[in-house]
């Protein structure tokens, strides 16, 4: 099961890699060392670093805020579609009930 890390832990991990990347032969070596110290998977930390670069405008991609907004809008659209289905069904039902030709 995936572990949820708080924003402070994410920020600390990202800062540690950025501050100490020069101490290692590669960025991934720094990621591996920091992730081991903090008890997380290196891939988790690598993804956080890439997302932080996107959020800072350093790399192209969908920002965290935009992604959250898209999820929220999709949820609202799905809810509105369900409501529309219910209203359409209710309208059809009541139209049949009050239509003298349908009896």
VMD Tcl script that draws the C-alpha trace (Angstrom):
set ca {
  {0.00 0.00 0.00}
  {1.40 3.43 -0.90}
  {2.61 5.61 1.94}
  {1.38 9.22 2.15}
  {4.15 11.65 2.98}
  {3.40 15.07 4.38}
  {4.43 18.19 2.43}
  {7.22 18.98 4.93}
  {8.85 15.59 4.31}
  {8.59 16.07 0.55}
  {10.12 19.53 0.77}
  {12.93 18.36 3.04}
  {13.78 15.43 0.75}
  {13.82 17.65 -2.36}
  {16.00 20.25 -0.59}
  {18.46 17.60 0.59}
  {18.92 16.23 -2.93}
  {19.31 19.69 -4.44}
  {21.76 20.79 -1.74}
  {23.92 17.65 -1.91}
  {23.74 16.58 -5.57}
  {27.32 17.86 -6.06}
  {28.57 15.46 -3.37}
  {27.65 12.42 -5.51}
  {28.64 11.17 -8.95}
  {25.11 11.61 -10.30}
  {21.75 13.05 -9.35}
  {20.36 9.54 -9.04}
  {23.12 8.60 -6.58}
  {22.10 11.60 -4.46}
  {18.43 10.59 -4.73}
  {19.28 7.03 -3.66}
  {21.31 8.18 -0.66}
  {18.72 10.70 0.55}
  {15.81 8.31 0.04}
  {17.62 5.60 1.99}
  {18.22 8.01 4.90}
  {14.56 9.08 4.92}
  {13.20 5.54 4.50}
  {11.47 5.93 1.14}
  {11.82 4.47 -2.33}
  {14.27 6.30 -4.61}
  {11.66 6.38 -7.39}
  {9.26 8.26 -5.11}
  {11.84 10.95 -4.48}
  {12.83 11.10 -8.17}
  {9.19 11.73 -9.14}
  {8.90 14.46 -6.50}
  {12.00 16.16 -7.90}
  {10.64 16.06 -11.46}
  {7.27 17.43 -10.33}
  {9.01 20.19 -8.35}
  {10.86 21.18 -11.53}
  {7.56 21.36 -13.44}
  {5.90 23.33 -10.63}
  {8.82 25.81 -10.64}
  {8.51 26.28 -14.40}
  {11.93 24.74 -15.03}
  {10.52 21.88 -17.12}
  {7.38 21.53 -19.25}
  {4.46 19.55 -17.90}
  {1.26 19.68 -15.89}
  {1.74 21.48 -12.57}
  {0.45 20.04 -9.32}
  {-2.14 22.81 -9.07}
  {-3.36 22.27 -12.63}
  {-3.57 18.53 -12.05}
  {-5.62 19.07 -8.89}
  {-7.93 21.45 -10.75}
  {-8.42 18.96 -13.61}
  {-9.30 16.17 -11.13}
  {-11.77 18.45 -9.36}
  {-13.42 19.52 -12.62}
  {-13.68 15.91 -13.83}
  {-15.36 14.98 -10.55}
  {-17.84 17.84 -10.96}
  {-18.58 16.88 -14.58}
  {-19.25 13.28 -13.55}
  {-21.60 14.46 -10.80}
  {-23.45 16.74 -13.22}
  {-23.76 13.93 -15.76}
  {-25.29 11.64 -13.09}
  {-27.71 14.41 -12.11}
  {-28.66 14.93 -15.74}
  {-29.35 11.19 -16.17}
  {-31.62 11.22 -13.11}
  {-33.50 14.31 -14.28}
  {-33.90 12.91 -17.80}
  {-35.28 9.64 -16.44}
  {-37.64 11.47 -14.07}
  {-38.84 13.73 -16.86}
  {-39.56 10.74 -19.10}
  {-41.40 8.98 -16.27}
  {-43.60 11.96 -15.46}
  {-44.28 12.63 -19.13}
  {-45.60 9.06 -19.51}
  {-47.69 9.40 -16.35}
  {-49.43 12.55 -17.57}
  {-49.72 11.73 -21.28}
  {-53.30 10.50 -22.01}
  {-52.13 8.79 -25.20}
  {-49.72 6.52 -23.34}
  {-52.52 4.80 -21.37}
}
mol new
graphics top color blue
foreach p $ca { graphics top sphere $p radius 0.5 }
foreach p [lrange $ca 0 end-1] q [lrange $ca 1 end] { graphics top cylinder $p $q radius 0.2 }
display resetview
